[in-house]
Amino acid sequence: MLKKALLSALILMLTTASLYAAPEKYFIDRVHSSMGFSIRHLMVSNVKGEFGEFSGTIMLDEADPANSNVEVAINAASIDTENAKRDDHLRSADFFDVQNHPEIIFKSTKVEKTADGFMIFGDFTMHGVTKAISFPATLLGKITGMGGETRVGFEAITKINRKDFGMTWNKALDAGGVVLSEEVKIELNIEAVKE
């Protein structure tokens, strides 16, 4: 009888502990992650680019997503569209103005569970302007890496209007239309390592 009571108490303690487990902290692995974007050019094609320098943390609580949060900082000057002249223009005051606004920052304010991942809400700061945005993040998986470390992967795609962040540069085309669209598609592929 005593053994049964002790076993029941142990099971209850373990169950309660798992319910109140602290969120797991992950660091974004830049080598295995990408933060890219694409924008319509001359109304006929999409030009893509990426940022080479970024860092961030993810506090992940799969049992209670409300305890989760995400923080990311991107070095705006690390932009790379595989065209040096274009990259220099993007670093200028016409676009990112990296001299005055060196970082692009995202800080989550709320995380909700969805069928295949999470909906993340937060404050996005770019070009000195902060706006509330939201985007779905798909959980691609969780695995033990080759060194025994825990790794998790996410994919996220969203769209923003660059004019909302004060990036208004454009030129009209003689044939109609403009050089660049206002809408920018953001694509994130994140692999993060547990602390």
VENURWO-V729842 format. One record per backbone hydrogen bond with DSSP energy under -0.5 kcal/mol. NH is the residue of the N-H (numbers start at 0). CO is the residue of the C=O. Records with the same first field share a line. If there is no record, write none. Layout:
# VENURWO-V729842
NH=CO, CO
This chain:
# VENURWO-V729842
4=0
5=1
6=2
7=3
8=4
9=5
10=6
11=7
12=8
13=9
14=10
15=11
16=12
17=13
18=14
19=15
20=17
23=59
25=57
26=192
27=55
28=190
29=27
31=28
32=29
33=188
34=50
35=186
36=48
37=184
38=46
39=182
40=44
41=178
43=40
44=40
46=38, 44
48=36
49=79
50=34
51=77
53=51
54=72
56=70
57=25
58=68
59=23, 57
60=58
66=63
67=64
68=58
70=56
71=105
72=54
73=103
74=52
75=73, 101
76=101
77=74
78=75
79=49
86=82
87=83
88=84
89=85
90=86
91=87, 88
94=91
95=89
96=91
97=90
99=96
100=96
103=73
104=124
105=71
106=122
107=69
108=120
109=120
111=118
113=116
116=113
117=136
118=111
119=117, 134
120=109
121=132
122=106
123=121, 130
124=104, 122
125=123, 128
128=125
130=123
132=121
134=119
136=117
137=154
138=115
139=137, 152
140=152
142=150
144=142, 148
147=144
150=142
151=191
152=140
153=189
154=137
155=187
156=135
157=185
159=183
161=159, 181
163=160
164=161
165=162
166=161
167=165
168=93
172=176
175=172
178=170
180=39
183=159
184=37
185=157
186=35
187=155
188=33
189=153
191=151
192=26
193=149
194=24
